[in-house]
Amino acid sequence: YWMAQARLPYFRAKAAFFDASTLERLWELPAQVGRDYQMFAGHGQVAITTDGGTIALYAARSGRVIWAREDINQQYRALAANDEALFVRAVSLAPPAERGRYEERQAFLALSWATGEARWETRPPLTDDVSAALTDDQRLYLLTSLGQMVALDGATGQEAWRIDDGPEFVGSALAA
């Protein structure tokens, strides 16, 4: 809440998981103050990041943690997923003098669904934060609000092509 009449300074977000047939509550994650959950589901599992430095894969029915990565110096955000990988943006939370040039502060990773291990990590030169990403199972497309679009090979992270002077990006994107 940001209105003057608000009683609390931030929304509290809680992620709760239900059985789709019975609506029985199966499990939940603790409330996050001023944080946002990003989720992708696949293989009977749910990958979840928050605006904090945690990313974890949970068994969808039980909530059991299958793997987790945590780094207080990073902010993880799940961007897209396919059958084999979860694509994540990691942003350095170090002070500006320590994190280097602008494009060095954000990295893009493909994490294995099974283990959470990084398959690849890349830092394509960008002049703005990535505002959206999507995959067509072969490539990861990164879009910035300033008209940049970079296509990365989903298996290797190598840059396949880029557009540096496209239209400003606002809204949703689709891949076909």
N, C-alpha and C positions, 0 to 999 in steps of 0.2 A: 504494500500500500504506500502510496506517495501523497495521498490527499491529506489535508490538514486535519480532517476529522478521523483519520485512521488511528486505530489503537496500537497497531504493531508496525515496526519499521520495515518489515519484509514479509513476503509470503513464505509459508512453510510448505514444502512439497514432500509428500510421502508417496512412495511407490508400493502399491498393494497388488497382489496377484490372486486371481480367482479361477476356479474350475468353470469352464464355459458351459458345462451341462447343468451343474447344480448351483452355481454362483457361490459355492463354499469358498471362503477366504483361505487360501493355501499358505501364504506367507507374505511378509512385507519387509521393506527396508525402513530404517529409521528416518524420521523427518529431517530434511535438509533446510537450514535457514538461509535464505538468499541464494540458493543453489538451484540447478536445473538438471534433471535426469535426461540422458539421451539413451535410447534403447533400440536394439536390433535383435530379432528372434530368428532362430534357425536350429535345426537338428535337435529339437526338444530342449533348447537352451536359450537363455536371454543374456546378451552382452549389454552391460550398463556402464556408462560413464557419468560423472557429475562434473560440474564446473570446477571441482577440486582436482587433486592429483591422483585419482583412483580410477582404474578400469578393472572390471571383473566379469567373469562368465559364471552364470548360475544355472543349475538344473531347474528347468521351468516349473516342475511340479513340487519339488521339495525346497528349493531355495539354497541347496547345498552349493558352496563355492567350489567350482571346478578349477579355476585359476584366477589369480589377481596380480595386478601390477600397481605399484604405488610409488610416487615420486613427488615429494613436497616442492620440488623445484620446477615441476611441469604442470600444465593444465591439459588434460586429455579431453577430446571431444570426438565421439563416434560420428563418422561422416557417411559411411555407406557400408554395405556388406554383400558378399556373394556366398556361394556354397562352401568356399574354402577359406575365406579371409574376412576379417573385420578391418576396415580402413579407418584410420584414426589420425587426427591432427593433434600434435603435441606442441604447446607453446611454452617457451621458457618464461618463468616467473622471476628470473634473476634481475637485479637492477640493470638499467640500460647500459651502464658502463661495462658490465660483466658479460652481457649477452651478445654483444657485437652488432654488426649491421642489421638493418631491418629484416632482410630475408633470412638471416641466420637464426632469428628467434622462433620461427615456426618450422616444424618438420612434419612429414607425412609418412606414416608407417602402415604396412600390411601385417597384421597379426594373425597367426594361425588360430582358427576356431578351436582346434583340439588342445593346443598347449599354451597359447598366449605368446609364444615366441615370435620375435620379429622376423618376418620373411625378407623384408627390405625396408630401408629408410631412405628418404630423399628430401632434398631442400631445393626445389625449383626456384629460380629467381622470380620473385613476385614483388609488386610495389604496393600491395594492399593485402589485408587479411582475406582468407577464403570465406565467402559468405554462403556458399552452397557446394555440395559435391554429390555425385551420383556415379553409378557403375552400370555397365551393360554386360557384366561378367567377364569381359575381356580387358576393359580399360577403366581407369578411375579418372573422372573428369572433375577438375577443380575450377570454380568460378569465383571471380571477385566482383565487387560492386562497381569497380572502375573499368570493366570491359576486358579483363584478361580471362582467358580460358586455356587451361593446360590439360592435355590428355596424357596420362601415364599408363604404361603397360601394367596391367594388373598382376602379372606374374613376376615381373622384375623391378618395377618402379622406374624404368627408363622412360624419359620423355619421348612420346610418339610424335606429338605436334603441339603447336601453341598458337593462340591469337592474342596479340598484345593491344590491339586497338579496336576491339569489338564494342558493341553497344553496352551501356551501363546495365548491370544485371539487377533486377528487382523481381522478387516472387519465386515461383517454383520452376524447376527444370525437369525435363523428361529425357530419357535416352531410349532409342529404338534401333 
